Amino acid sequence: MNLNNPLYKGQGIHVIASIFTVKDGKFKVLLIRRDNEPFKDKWSLVGGACYKTEDVMTAMNREIKEKTGIKNIKLNFFDLFSKPDRCKLMRMLGVAYIGVIDCDRVEVLKKTSKTKDADWFDIDRIPVLAYDHNEIVESAIQKLKELIFDTNILKSLFPKNFTLPELYKAYCAILGKDIDRRNFRKKMLSEKLIEPTGFEEDVTGKKKANLYQFV
């Protein structure tokens, strides 16, 4: 590699997180409102530039903490966005991650030194975002719909133990449609994504419900 070649210069790395939750039966994504240029006042996904002293995961965790206050979130890498013109200032590669959390168990900072606001948006009401973040979040939504049937990515959305109806409602919200209840239970158990705990939970006015946990 010729370090003097101008085609190598003026490049950087963005780290970008699509952080999802399910609340009151609604599938939502966390957005921040920018307080600096470019795209000042625009909403965006959580993220920023990677320092040259950081690996990308360290940078992603730092950006999430600085701009939302959220710490220790489990993240899954899902894609790289590399269009040369995706950033106005310089060529920036976008390294994109997915995270899922229970929004009731975290406190999101509404304002930081680099953001004016932060809020959870229904995925069918996402505004025009900064950079190529609309493209990124749409890709993240599709990837999450795949991951929920192959991994335990929704583990952070629930307490340790949960009922099948609670899990079923979350899947329906993310998929945007109702799914067959009997096939759902059979698939979750046959794929060994969940397992019974042997405990039950009292449900007001109903018989006790079996509790499950992610494997």
C-alpha positions as CSV (number, residue, x, y, z in Angstrom):
1,M,0.0,0.0,0.0
2,N,1.3,3.4,-1.0
3,L,0.6,5.7,1.9
4,N,1.1,8.7,-0.3
5,N,-1.7,7.8,-2.6
6,P,-4.4,10.4,-2.1
7,L,-7.2,7.8,-2.7
8,Y,-6.4,6.4,0.8
9,K,-6.7,9.7,2.6
10,G,-9.7,11.4,4.2
11,Q,-11.6,8.3,5.4
12,G,-13.1,7.3,8.7
13,I,-15.5,5.0,10.4
14,H,-19.0,5.5,11.8
15,V,-20.4,3.1,14.4
16,I,-24.3,3.0,14.3
17,A,-26.7,1.2,16.6
18,S,-30.4,0.3,15.9
19,I,-31.6,-0.2,19.4
20,F,-35.1,-1.7,19.6
21,T,-37.7,-2.4,22.2
22,V,-41.3,-3.6,22.5
23,K,-43.6,-1.5,24.7
24,D,-47.4,-1.8,25.0
25,G,-47.5,-4.1,22.0
26,K,-45.5,-1.6,19.8
27,F,-42.2,-2.3,18.1
28,K,-40.0,0.8,18.6
29,V,-36.5,2.1,17.8
30,L,-34.4,4.6,19.8
31,L,-33.6,7.8,18.0
32,I,-31.5,10.8,19.0
33,R,-31.9,14.4,17.8
34,R,-28.6,15.9,16.7
35,D,-27.2,19.1,18.1
36,N,-24.3,19.5,15.8
37,E,-23.5,19.6,12.1
38,P,-24.0,17.9,9.7
39,F,-27.7,17.3,10.0
40,K,-28.2,19.5,13.0
41,D,-31.7,19.1,14.5
42,K,-32.3,15.9,12.5
43,W,-33.2,12.7,14.2
44,S,-30.8,9.8,13.7
45,L,-29.8,6.4,15.0
46,V,-27.4,6.3,18.0
47,G,-23.8,6.5,16.8
48,G,-20.8,8.5,15.8
49,A,-17.2,8.4,14.7
50,C,-14.7,5.9,15.8
51,Y,-11.5,7.3,17.4
52,K,-8.3,6.0,15.8
53,T,-7.3,4.6,19.3
54,E,-10.5,2.4,19.5
55,D,-11.8,-0.8,18.1
56,V,-15.3,-0.5,16.7
57,M,-17.0,-2.2,19.6
58,T,-15.3,0.1,22.1
59,A,-16.4,3.1,20.0
60,M,-20.0,1.8,19.7
61,N,-20.3,1.3,23.5
62,R,-18.8,4.8,24.1
63,E,-21.2,6.5,21.7
64,I,-24.2,4.8,23.2
65,K,-23.2,5.8,26.7
66,E,-22.4,9.4,25.7
67,K,-25.5,10.0,23.7
68,T,-28.1,8.0,25.7
69,G,-26.7,7.1,29.0
70,I,-27.3,3.4,28.3
71,K,-24.5,1.0,29.4
72,N,-23.7,-2.7,29.0
73,I,-26.1,-3.3,26.1
74,K,-25.6,-6.6,24.1
75,L,-25.0,-5.8,20.5
76,N,-25.0,-7.9,17.3
77,F,-23.0,-6.7,14.2
78,F,-25.2,-7.0,11.2
79,D,-23.9,-5.1,8.2
80,L,-21.4,-2.6,6.7
81,F,-22.7,0.5,4.8
82,S,-20.0,1.8,2.5
83,K,-21.4,4.2,-0.2
84,P,-18.6,6.8,-0.8
85,D,-21.1,9.7,-0.5
86,R,-23.0,8.6,2.7
87,C,-21.4,11.4,4.7
88,K,-21.0,15.0,3.5
89,L,-17.8,15.7,5.3
90,M,-15.6,12.8,4.2
91,R,-15.8,9.2,3.2
92,M,-17.1,7.3,6.2
93,L,-17.7,3.5,6.5
94,G,-20.8,2.7,8.5
95,V,-20.4,-0.3,10.9
96,A,-24.0,-1.2,12.0
97,Y,-25.2,-3.1,15.1
98,I,-28.5,-4.2,16.5
99,G,-29.4,-4.2,20.1
100,V,-32.7,-5.1,22.0
101,I,-33.5,-3.8,25.5
102,D,-36.4,-3.4,27.9
103,C,-37.1,0.3,27.7
104,D,-38.7,0.3,31.2
105,R,-35.4,-0.9,32.8
106,V,-33.2,1.8,31.4
107,E,-33.2,5.6,31.7
108,V,-32.4,7.3,28.4
109,L,-30.8,10.8,28.6
110,K,-33.1,13.3,26.9
111,K,-30.2,15.8,26.3
112,T,-26.4,15.5,26.2
113,S,-23.5,17.7,24.9
114,K,-24.2,16.4,21.4
115,T,-27.9,15.7,21.4
116,K,-31.1,17.8,21.9
117,D,-33.4,14.9,22.6
118,A,-33.9,11.1,22.5
119,D,-37.1,9.1,22.2
120,W,-38.6,5.8,21.2
121,F,-40.3,5.9,17.8
122,D,-42.8,3.3,16.5
123,I,-41.1,1.7,13.5
124,D,-44.0,2.7,11.2
125,R,-43.6,6.4,12.3
126,I,-39.8,6.9,11.8
127,P,-39.1,10.4,10.4
128,V,-36.5,11.3,7.7
129,L,-33.2,10.6,9.4
130,A,-29.7,11.9,9.1
131,Y,-27.2,10.3,6.8
132,D,-28.4,7.0,5.4
133,H,-30.0,6.0,8.7
134,N,-33.4,5.2,7.2
135,E,-31.8,2.6,5.0
136,I,-29.8,1.2,7.9
137,V,-32.8,1.0,10.3
138,E,-34.9,-0.7,7.6
139,S,-32.2,-3.3,7.1
140,A,-31.9,-3.7,10.9
141,I,-35.6,-4.4,11.2
142,Q,-35.4,-7.1,8.5
143,K,-32.3,-8.6,10.1
144,L,-34.0,-8.7,13.6
145,K,-37.0,-10.5,12.2
146,E,-34.5,-13.2,11.1
147,L,-32.5,-13.3,14.3
148,I,-35.5,-13.8,16.6
149,F,-36.0,-17.3,15.2
150,D,-32.3,-18.2,15.2
151,T,-30.9,-16.6,18.4
152,N,-31.8,-15.5,21.9
153,I,-31.4,-11.8,20.9
154,L,-34.7,-11.0,22.7
155,K,-33.3,-12.2,26.0
156,S,-32.6,-8.6,27.1
157,L,-36.2,-7.6,26.5
158,F,-37.5,-9.8,29.3
159,P,-36.7,-10.5,32.9
160,K,-35.1,-13.9,33.5
161,N,-38.4,-15.8,33.4
162,F,-41.4,-15.0,31.2
163,T,-44.7,-16.6,30.1
164,L,-45.3,-17.8,26.5
165,P,-48.1,-15.2,26.0
166,E,-45.6,-12.5,26.8
167,L,-43.1,-13.8,24.4
168,Y,-45.7,-14.4,21.7
169,K,-46.9,-10.8,21.9
170,A,-43.3,-9.5,21.5
171,Y,-42.8,-11.7,18.4
172,C,-46.1,-10.5,16.8
173,A,-45.1,-6.9,17.5
174,I,-41.7,-7.3,15.8
175,L,-43.1,-9.3,12.9
176,G,-46.0,-6.9,12.5
177,K,-48.5,-9.7,12.2
178,D,-50.2,-12.5,14.3
179,I,-48.7,-15.9,14.1
180,D,-50.1,-19.3,14.9
181,R,-49.9,-19.8,18.7
182,R,-49.4,-23.6,18.7
183,N,-46.8,-23.6,16.0
184,F,-45.0,-20.7,17.8
185,R,-44.7,-22.7,21.0
186,K,-43.6,-25.8,19.1
187,K,-41.0,-23.9,17.1
188,M,-39.5,-22.1,20.2
189,L,-39.1,-25.4,22.0
190,S,-37.9,-27.6,19.1
191,E,-35.3,-25.0,18.1
192,K,-34.2,-25.0,21.7
193,L,-34.4,-21.2,22.0
194,I,-36.4,-21.4,25.2
195,E,-36.9,-24.0,28.0
196,P,-39.4,-24.4,30.8
197,T,-38.2,-23.4,34.2
198,G,-40.4,-25.7,36.2
199,F,-42.1,-22.8,37.9
200,E,-45.5,-21.1,37.4
201,E,-46.8,-17.6,37.7
202,D,-50.2,-16.7,39.1
203,V,-52.3,-14.9,36.5
204,T,-55.2,-12.9,38.0
205,G,-58.5,-14.6,37.3
206,K,-56.9,-17.4,35.3
207,K,-55.0,-20.6,35.9
208,K,-51.3,-20.5,36.6
209,A,-49.0,-19.9,33.6
210,N,-45.8,-21.9,33.0
211,L,-42.6,-19.8,33.1
212,Y,-39.9,-20.1,30.5
213,Q,-36.4,-18.8,30.0
214,F,-34.0,-18.4,27.1
215,V,-31.5,-21.2,26.6
